[in-house]
């Protein structure tokens, strides 16, 4: 979030589940995210998925063995990569 300019007018826009703010009279400062749905914010920020989706995958894996197996493989791969970076 940019440092706010005292007295400058802001405009707000709701798009695809995300609320953005920008200065009405200053196009040099890009818009920034101020709120919205957590999954939509994650997508807007370019992340693979948000915490809510990750948690849903974990819950779904409890009753779907194939998904559980793949998530277990993913964790092994993640820790292998993480450990190799830290060395």
N, CA, C and O atoms as a MOPAC input file, in Angstrom:
PM7 MOZYME 1SCF
protein

 N      0.85400 1    -1.18200 1     0.00000 1
 C      0.00000 1     0.00000 1     0.00000 1
 C      0.88800 1     1.22900 1     0.00000 1
 O      1.83300 1     1.32200 1     0.78300 1
 N      0.58000 1     2.17800 1    -0.88500 1
 C      1.38400 1     3.40200 1    -0.89700 1
 C      1.08900 1     4.25500 1     0.33000 1
 O      0.04600 1     4.12200 1     0.97100 1
 N      2.02800 1     5.12600 1     0.63300 1
 C      1.81300 1     6.07400 1     1.71500 1
 C      0.68100 1     7.01700 1     1.30200 1
 O      0.70600 1     7.57600 1     0.20500 1
 N     -0.29000 1     7.18900 1     2.16000 1
 C     -1.44600 1     8.01600 1     1.81100 1
 C     -1.06600 1     9.48500 1     1.70100 1
 O     -0.24000 1     9.99400 1     2.45900 1
 N     -1.68400 1    10.14400 1     0.74800 1
 C     -1.47600 1    11.57000 1     0.52300 1
 C     -2.59500 1    12.31700 1     1.23600 1
 O     -3.76000 1    12.17100 1     0.86600 1
 N     -2.26800 1    13.11400 1     2.24900 1
 C     -3.31800 1    13.82300 1     2.99400 1
 C     -4.16900 1    14.70400 1     2.07900 1
 O     -3.64200 1    15.46100 1     1.26400 1
 N     -5.47700 1    14.59500 1     2.22300 1
 C     -6.41600 1    15.42300 1     1.48200 1
 C     -6.69900 1    14.96100 1     0.06000 1
 O     -7.57600 1    15.52100 1    -0.59700 1
 N     -5.99100 1    13.96700 1    -0.42900 1
 C     -6.21400 1    13.49200 1    -1.79800 1
 C     -7.44500 1    12.58900 1    -1.83700 1
 O     -7.64100 1    11.74800 1    -0.96000 1
 N     -8.26500 1    12.77400 1    -2.86400 1
 C     -9.50100 1    11.99600 1    -3.00000 1
 C     -9.18100 1    10.59500 1    -3.52600 1
 O     -8.35500 1    10.41600 1    -4.42100 1
 N     -9.85700 1     9.62200 1    -2.94400 1
 C     -9.69400 1     8.23400 1    -3.36500 1
 C    -10.94700 1     7.75600 1    -4.09100 1
 O    -12.05600 1     8.21300 1    -3.81600 1
 N    -10.74800 1     6.83100 1    -5.01700 1
 C    -11.85900 1     6.12700 1    -5.65900 1
 C    -11.70200 1     4.65200 1    -5.33300 1
 O    -10.58800 1     4.13700 1    -5.24200 1
 N    -12.82600 1     3.98700 1    -5.15800 1
 C    -12.82100 1     2.56500 1    -4.82600 1
 C    -13.50900 1     1.79500 1    -5.93700 1
 O    -14.48900 1     2.25400 1    -6.52200 1
 N    -12.97600 1     0.61500 1    -6.21400 1
 C    -13.53300 1    -0.21200 1    -7.26800 1
 C    -13.60800 1    -1.65400 1    -6.77500 1
 O    -12.64900 1    -2.18000 1    -6.21000 1
 N    -14.74700 1    -2.27800 1    -6.99600 1
 C    -14.93900 1    -3.68900 1    -6.64400 1
 C    -14.94100 1    -4.47400 1    -7.94300 1
 O    -15.80500 1    -4.28200 1    -8.79900 1
 N    -13.93800 1    -5.38200 1    -8.08400 1
 C    -13.81300 1    -6.13800 1    -9.32400 1
 C    -13.36100 1    -7.56000 1    -9.01300 1
 O    -12.33300 1    -7.76600 1    -8.36700 1
 N    -14.12500 1    -8.52400 1    -9.46900 1
 C    -13.78900 1    -9.94200 1    -9.31700 1
 C    -13.54700 1   -10.33600 1    -7.85700 1
 O    -12.65500 1   -11.13100 1    -7.56300 1
 N    -14.33300 1    -9.78400 1    -6.96200 1
 C    -14.22300 1   -10.14700 1    -5.55400 1
 C    -13.16500 1    -9.39800 1    -4.77900 1
 O    -12.94900 1    -9.68600 1    -3.60200 1
 N    -12.49700 1    -8.44300 1    -5.40800 1
 C    -11.42700 1    -7.67500 1    -4.76600 1
 C    -11.81000 1    -6.19900 1    -4.76400 1
 O    -12.35500 1    -5.69400 1    -5.74600 1
 N    -11.52600 1    -5.50900 1    -3.66400 1
 C    -11.77300 1    -4.06600 1    -3.57700 1
 C    -10.43100 1    -3.34700 1    -3.70900 1
 O     -9.49100 1    -3.60900 1    -2.95900 1
 N    -10.36600 1    -2.43800 1    -4.67500 1
 C     -9.15800 1    -1.66500 1    -4.93900 1
 C     -9.40600 1    -0.20100 1    -4.58000 1
 O    -10.53900 1     0.27800 1    -4.61100 1
 N     -8.33000 1     0.49400 1    -4.24200 1
 C     -8.38000 1     1.94600 1    -4.05200 1
 C     -7.34100 1     2.56900 1    -4.98000 1
 O     -6.32100 1     1.95800 1    -5.29900 1
 N     -7.62100 1     3.78500 1    -5.40100 1
 C     -6.65500 1     4.55100 1    -6.18400 1
 C     -6.96500 1     6.02800 1    -6.00200 1
 O     -8.07300 1     6.41100 1    -5.62400 1
 N     -5.96000 1     6.84100 1    -6.27900 1
 C     -6.17300 1     8.28100 1    -6.19800 1
 C     -6.95000 1     8.76000 1    -7.41600 1
 O     -6.62300 1     8.40500 1    -8.54800 1
 N     -7.96800 1     9.55900 1    -7.18100 1
 C     -8.81300 1    10.06100 1    -8.26000 1
 C     -8.03900 1    10.96600 1    -9.21000 1
 O     -8.23300 1    10.90300 1   -10.42400 1
 N     -7.16900 1    11.79900 1    -8.67100 1
 C     -6.50300 1    12.81300 1    -9.48300 1
 C     -5.00800 1    12.56000 1    -9.68700 1
 O     -4.28500 1    13.45900 1   -10.11800 1
 N     -4.54300 1    11.35900 1    -9.38500 1
 C     -3.11700 1    11.06800 1    -9.51500 1
 C     -2.94600 1     9.67400 1   -10.12200 1
 O     -2.99500 1     8.67200 1    -9.40800 1
 N     -2.74900 1     9.61500 1   -11.42100 1
 C     -2.59800 1     8.34100 1   -12.10400 1
 C     -1.18200 1     7.77800 1   -12.00800 1
 O     -0.92100 1     6.67800 1   -12.49700 1
 N     -0.26500 1     8.52000 1   -11.38300 1
 C      1.10700 1     8.04000 1   -11.23600 1
 C      1.21700 1     6.94600 1   -10.17600 1
 O      2.13600 1     6.12800 1   -10.21000 1
 N      0.28000 1     6.93900 1    -9.24500 1
 C      0.27900 1     5.92600 1    -8.18300 1
 C     -0.67000 1     4.81300 1    -8.60700 1
 O     -1.85500 1     5.06900 1    -8.82300 1
 N     -0.16900 1     3.57000 1    -8.73000 1
 C     -1.05200 1     2.47300 1    -9.15000 1
 C     -2.08500 1     2.13900 1    -8.07400 1
 O     -1.90100 1     2.44500 1    -6.89600 1
 N     -3.16500 1     1.51100 1    -8.50300 1
 C     -4.19200 1     1.08800 1    -7.54900 1
 C     -3.60900 1     0.05300 1    -6.60100 1
 O     -2.60400 1    -0.58400 1    -6.91500 1
 N     -4.23800 1    -0.12000 1    -5.43600 1
 C     -3.80200 1    -1.12000 1    -4.48800 1
 C     -5.01200 1    -1.81700 1    -3.87700 1
 O     -6.11300 1    -1.26800 1    -3.83500 1
 N     -4.78100 1    -3.02800 1    -3.40900 1
 C     -5.84500 1    -3.84100 1    -2.82900 1
 C     -6.09700 1    -3.39800 1    -1.39200 1
 O     -5.16600 1    -3.23400 1    -0.60400 1
 N     -7.37700 1    -3.20600 1    -1.06900 1
 C     -7.71700 1    -2.84200 1     0.31000 1
 C     -8.61700 1    -3.87100 1     0.98200 1
 O     -8.85700 1    -3.78000 1     2.18600 1
 N     -9.12300 1    -4.85400 1     0.22600 1
 C     -9.97100 1    -5.87000 1     0.84500 1
 C    -10.63700 1    -6.74300 1    -0.18700 1
 O    -10.37500 1    -6.63900 1    -1.38500 1
 N    -11.50900 1    -7.61100 1     0.30700 1
 C    -12.24700 1    -8.50100 1    -0.57300 1
 C    -12.20200 1    -9.93500 1    -0.09300 1
 O    -11.75800 1   -10.21900 1     1.02000 1
 N    -12.66300 1   -10.83300 1    -0.93900 1
 C    -12.66700 1   -12.25400 1    -0.65900 1
 C    -11.22600 1   -12.77200 1    -0.67300 1
 O    -10.45900 1   -12.43800 1    -1.57600 1
 N    -10.85500 1   -13.58400 1     0.32200 1
 C     -9.45700 1   -14.01100 1     0.44300 1
 C     -8.97600 1   -14.79700 1    -0.77800 1
 O     -7.83600 1   -14.62000 1    -1.20900 1
 N     -9.81900 1   -15.65600 1    -1.33800 1
 C     -9.41800 1   -16.41500 1    -2.53000 1
 C     -9.24200 1   -15.47700 1    -3.72400 1
 O     -8.31100 1   -15.64900 1    -4.51200 1
 N    -10.11500 1   -14.50000 1    -3.86400 1
 C    -10.01100 1   -13.54000 1    -4.96500 1
 C     -8.75800 1   -12.67900 1    -4.81700 1
 O     -8.10100 1   -12.36800 1    -5.81000 1
 N     -8.42800 1   -12.29900 1    -3.60200 1
 C     -7.21500 1   -11.51200 1    -3.36000 1
 C     -5.98800 1   -12.33400 1    -3.73600 1
 O     -5.05900 1   -11.81800 1    -4.35800 1
 N     -5.98300 1   -13.60500 1    -3.36200 1
 C     -4.85100 1   -14.47600 1    -3.72000 1
 C     -4.67400 1   -14.53800 1    -5.22900 1
 O     -3.55400 1   -14.43000 1    -5.73100 1
 N     -5.78000 1   -14.71300 1    -5.95900 1
 C     -5.70000 1   -14.75400 1    -7.42400 1
 C     -5.19600 1   -13.42200 1    -7.98100 1
 O     -4.37100 1   -13.40000 1    -8.89400 1
 N     -5.69500 1   -12.31100 1    -7.42800 1
 C     -5.28900 1   -10.98800 1    -7.91300 1
 C     -3.80400 1   -10.73400 1    -7.66200 1
 O     -3.16100 1   -10.00300 1    -8.41500 1
 N     -3.26800 1   -11.33200 1    -6.61700 1
 C     -1.85000 1   -11.15600 1    -6.29600 1
 C     -0.97300 1   -12.18100 1    -7.00900 1
 O      0.24900 1   -12.17200 1    -6.86400 1
 N     -1.60800 1   -13.06600 1    -7.78000 1
 C     -0.85400 1   -14.00900 1    -8.58500 1
 C     -0.38500 1   -15.25800 1    -7.85700 1
 O      0.48100 1   -15.97000 1    -8.36600 1
 N     -0.93000 1   -15.54500 1    -6.68500 1
 C     -0.53400 1   -16.76000 1    -5.98100 1
 C     -1.26300 1   -17.96600 1    -6.56300 1
 O     -2.33400 1   -17.83600 1    -7.15600 1
 N     -0.66600 1   -19.13200 1    -6.38400 1
 C     -1.23300 1   -20.36100 1    -6.92400 1
 C     -2.61600 1   -20.61900 1    -6.35300 1
 O     -3.55200 1   -20.92300 1    -7.09300 1
 N     -2.74400 1   -20.50100 1    -5.04900 1
 C     -4.03800 1   -20.60100 1    -4.36900 1
 C     -3.88700 1   -20.00100 1    -2.98100 1
 O     -2.77800 1   -19.85600 1    -2.46700 1
 N     -5.01300 1   -19.65700 1    -2.38700 1
 C     -5.00200 1   -19.03800 1    -1.07700 1
 C     -5.15000 1   -20.05100 1     0.04900 1
 O     -5.31900 1   -21.24800 1    -0.18400 1
 N     -5.08200 1   -19.54900 1     1.25900 1
 C     -5.16900 1   -20.41500 1     2.43500 1
 C     -6.49500 1   -21.16900 1     2.47200 1
 O     -6.52300 1   -22.35500 1     2.79900 1
 N     -7.57800 1   -20.49900 1     2.14300 1
 C     -8.89600 1   -21.15700 1     2.17800 1
 C     -8.93500 1   -22.36700 1     1.24500 1
 O     -9.46400 1   -23.42000 1     1.60000 1
 N     -8.37400 1   -22.20500 1     0.05800 1
 C     -8.34800 1   -23.32800 1    -0.88800 1
 C     -7.43600 1   -24.45000 1    -0.38800 1
 O     -7.75400 1   -25.62900 1    -0.54100 1
 N     -6.30200 1   -24.07800 1     0.21000 1
 C     -5.39900 1   -25.08300 1     0.77000 1
 C     -6.10100 1   -25.86300 1     1.87700 1
 O     -5.99300 1   -27.08700 1     1.94600 1
 N     -6.80500 1   -25.16700 1     2.72300 1
 C     -7.52900 1   -25.82800 1     3.81900 1
 C     -8.62700 1   -26.74000 1     3.26000 1
 O     -8.82900 1   -27.84300 1     3.76700 1
 N     -9.32800 1   -26.29400 1     2.23100 1
 C    -10.35300 1   -27.14000 1     1.59600 1
 C     -9.74000 1   -28.41300 1     1.02600 1
 O    -10.33600 1   -29.48600 1     1.12100 1
 N     -8.54800 1   -28.30000 1     0.43200 1
 C     -7.86500 1   -29.48100 1    -0.10000 1
 C     -7.53100 1   -30.46600 1     1.02000 1
 O     -7.69100 1   -31.67600 1     0.86600 1
 N     -7.06600 1   -29.93100 1     2.14400 1
 C     -6.74100 1   -30.79900 1     3.27600 1
 C     -7.98100 1   -31.53100 1     3.78000 1
 O     -7.92800 1   -32.73000 1     4.05100 1
 N     -9.08000 1   -30.82300 1     3.90300 1
 C    -10.31900 1   -31.43900 1     4.38700 1
 C    -10.83700 1   -32.47300 1     3.39500 1
 O    -11.30700 1   -33.53900 1     3.79200 1
 N    -10.75300 1   -32.15900 1     2.11400 1
 C    -11.21000 1   -33.08700 1     1.07500 1
 C    -10.35100 1   -34.35100 1     1.06300 1
 O    -10.85600 1   -35.44100 1     0.79800 1
 N     -9.06300 1   -34.21000 1     1.34700 1
 C     -8.14800 1   -35.35100 1     1.34500 1
 C     -8.50100 1   -36.36600 1     2.42900 1
 O     -8.17100 1   -37.54500 1     2.30200 1
 N     -9.16500 1   -35.92300 1     3.48700 1
 C     -9.56100 1   -36.84300 1     4.55500 1
 C    -10.48000 1   -37.95100 1     4.03500 1
 O    -10.46600 1   -39.06500 1     4.55800 1
 N    -11.26800 1   -37.65100 1     3.01900 1
 C    -12.20700 1   -38.64900 1     2.50600 1
 C    -11.88500 1   -39.10200 1     1.07200 1
 O    -12.65800 1   -39.84700 1     0.46900 1
 N    -10.76200 1   -38.65700 1     0.53600 1
 C    -10.35700 1   -39.04200 1    -0.82000 1
 C     -8.88900 1   -39.48900 1    -0.79200 1
 O     -7.98400 1   -38.65600 1    -0.84800 1
 N     -8.65900 1   -40.79100 1    -0.70500 1
 C     -7.29100 1   -41.30700 1    -0.56800 1
 C     -6.32900 1   -40.88800 1    -1.69000 1
 O     -5.14500 1   -40.67200 1    -1.43300 1
 N     -6.82000 1   -40.77300 1    -2.91300 1
 C     -5.93700 1   -40.37600 1    -4.01700 1
 C     -5.41800 1   -38.95400 1    -3.81500 1
 O     -4.24500 1   -38.67500 1    -4.06000 1
 N     -6.28700 1   -38.06900 1    -3.37400 1
 C     -5.86100 1   -36.69100 1    -3.10200 1
 C     -4.89600 1   -36.65900 1    -1.92100 1
 O     -3.89700 1   -35.94100 1    -1.95800 1
 N     -5.18300 1   -37.42100 1    -0.88300 1
 C     -4.29500 1   -37.48900 1     0.28800 1
 C     -2.90200 1   -37.95200 1    -0.12700 1
 O     -1.90200 1   -37.39500 1     0.32500 1
 N     -2.83400 1   -38.96700 1    -0.98400 1
 C     -1.55000 1   -39.48800 1    -1.44600 1
 C     -0.76700 1   -38.40700 1    -2.21200 1
 O      0.44000 1   -38.25600 1    -2.02000 1
 N     -1.45600 1   -37.67000 1    -3.06800 1
 C     -0.78500 1   -36.62300 1    -3.84000 1
 C     -0.32800 1   -35.46800 1    -2.94700 1
 O      0.74800 1   -34.91100 1    -3.16000 1
 N     -1.13200 1   -35.11000 1    -1.95600 1
 C     -0.71800 1   -34.05100 1    -1.02800 1
 C      0.48900 1   -34.50000 1    -0.21200 1
 O      1.38900 1   -33.70300 1     0.05300 1
 N      0.51300 1   -35.77400 1     0.18900 1
 C      1.68000 1   -36.29700 1     0.90300 1
 C      2.92200 1   -36.21300 1     0.02500 1
 O      3.99200 1   -35.82800 1     0.49600 1
 N      2.78500 1   -36.57300 1    -1.26100 1
 C      3.91500 1   -36.47000 1    -2.19300 1
 C      4.36500 1   -35.02000 1    -2.35300 1
 O      5.56000 1   -34.73200 1    -2.41600 1
 N      3.39500 1   -34.11900 1    -2.41600 1
 C      3.70500 1   -32.69900 1    -2.53600 1
 C      4.50900 1   -32.21100 1    -1.33300 1
 O      5.47000 1   -31.45800 1    -1.48900 1
 N      4.11700 1   -32.63700 1    -0.14100 1
 C      4.84700 1   -32.22300 1     1.06400 1
 C      6.27500 1   -32.76200 1     1.07100 1
 O      7.20200 1   -32.05400 1     1.46400 1
 N      6.45800 1   -34.00200 1     0.64200 1
 C      7.80500 1   -34.56600 1     0.56400 1
 C      8.64900 1   -33.74700 1    -0.41200 1
 O      9.79800 1   -33.41300 1    -0.12400 1
 N      8.06300 1   -33.42600 1    -1.57600 1
 C      8.79300 1   -32.63200 1    -2.56600 1
 C      9.11000 1   -31.24400 1    -2.01300 1
 O     10.22300 1   -30.74800 1    -2.18500 1
 N      8.13700 1   -30.61500 1    -1.35000 1
 C      8.33600 1   -29.28100 1    -0.78100 1
 C      9.49100 1   -29.28800 1     0.21400 1
 O     10.37800 1   -28.44000 1     0.12800 1
 N      9.49500 1   -30.23400 1     1.16000 1
 C     10.54800 1   -30.26500 1     2.16900 1
 C     11.90300 1   -30.62000 1     1.56200 1
 O     12.93500 1   -30.14900 1     2.04200 1
 N     11.91500 1   -31.43800 1     0.52300 1
 C     13.17000 1   -31.76200 1    -0.16700 1
 C     13.75800 1   -30.50600 1    -0.80200 1
 O     14.94700 1   -30.22400 1    -0.65400 1
 N     12.92400 1   -29.76200 1    -1.50200 1
 C     13.38000 1   -28.52000 1    -2.14100 1
 C     13.78700 1   -27.50900 1    -1.08600 1
 O     14.84000 1   -26.88400 1    -1.20400 1
 N     12.97600 1   -27.33900 1    -0.06400 1
 C     13.26200 1   -26.36500 1     0.99100 1
 C     14.59300 1   -26.68200 1     1.66800 1
 O     15.40700 1   -25.78800 1     1.90000 1
 N     14.81000 1   -27.96000 1     1.98500 1
 C     16.06800 1   -28.35100 1     2.64100 1
 C     17.26900 1   -28.11900 1     1.73900 1
 O     18.34000 1   -27.74700 1     2.21900 1
 N     17.10500 1   -28.33400 1     0.43400 1
 C     18.24300 1   -28.13800 1    -0.47700 1
 C     18.57200 1   -26.64700 1    -0.62900 1
 O     19.72600 1   -26.29300 1    -0.86600 1
 N     17.58200 1   -25.78500 1    -0.49500 1
 C     17.81200 1   -24.33700 1    -0.59200 1
 C     18.53000 1   -23.82900 1     0.65100 1
 O     19.38800 1   -22.95000 1     0.56400 1
 N     18.17700 1   -24.38400 1     1.80900 1
 C     18.74700 1   -23.91200 1     3.07800 1
 C     20.20100 1   -24.34500 1     3.25900 1
 O     20.91400 1   -23.77800 1     4.08700 1
 N     20.64800 1   -25.34200 1     2.49500 1
 C     22.03300 1   -25.82900 1     2.66000 1
 C     23.03600 1   -24.90900 1     2.02400 1
 O     24.23700 1   -25.17500 1     2.07500 1

